[in-house]
Amino acid sequence: MRLVNDGDVSVPVTVQTRTALSPREAFDIIVPIDLSLVFTGWGPFPGVRGAKNQTGDWDAAGQSRNPDLTDGSTAVERLTQYTAPHSFAYEITGFTNAMRRLVSGVRGEWTFSPDGDGTLIRWTYEFKPLPGRGLLLRRAVAPLWRRYMIDGVNKAALVAEEIAHRR
């Protein structure tokens, strides 16, 4: 069963960046990337130290892992869609930090679209608020989270380019 369904009220946030890498190169590097290189934390949001209990190579729907956050909290992340080299999607539930009081979970999706000689990378994070928490998410959390996402998507592109140039 999907976390976010048609008719659900959600709070989406979308950011994007560009890279000189091809969609295939960007996808192949970013999907399995070491999360600690990209999500270093911003403002009130913790960074990611890594992932524990990962099942598989993060290359097929159904695989899961537990992001290990710098504030000591964790969550459960499950890959729900993997369409190389175009997109992947995941759901995050089981937050052990303050997010557990705001959302039942999150659906994330990254897309990699041709853009001239490079790629447009778009990341959407869709919060599924707990009852009565939608306004708080929309007005307070989402604007701050957007800044965290901008930092993350830009670092993902930069790190992917560095990795590609070392190959």
Secondary structure by P-SEA (a helix, b strand, c coil): cccccccbbbbbbbbbccccccaaaaaaccccccccccccccccbbbbccccccccccccccccbbbbccccbbbbbbbcccccccccccccccccccccccccbbbbbbbbbbcccbbbbbbbbbbbccccaaaaaacccaaaaaaaaaaaaaaaaaaaaaaaaac
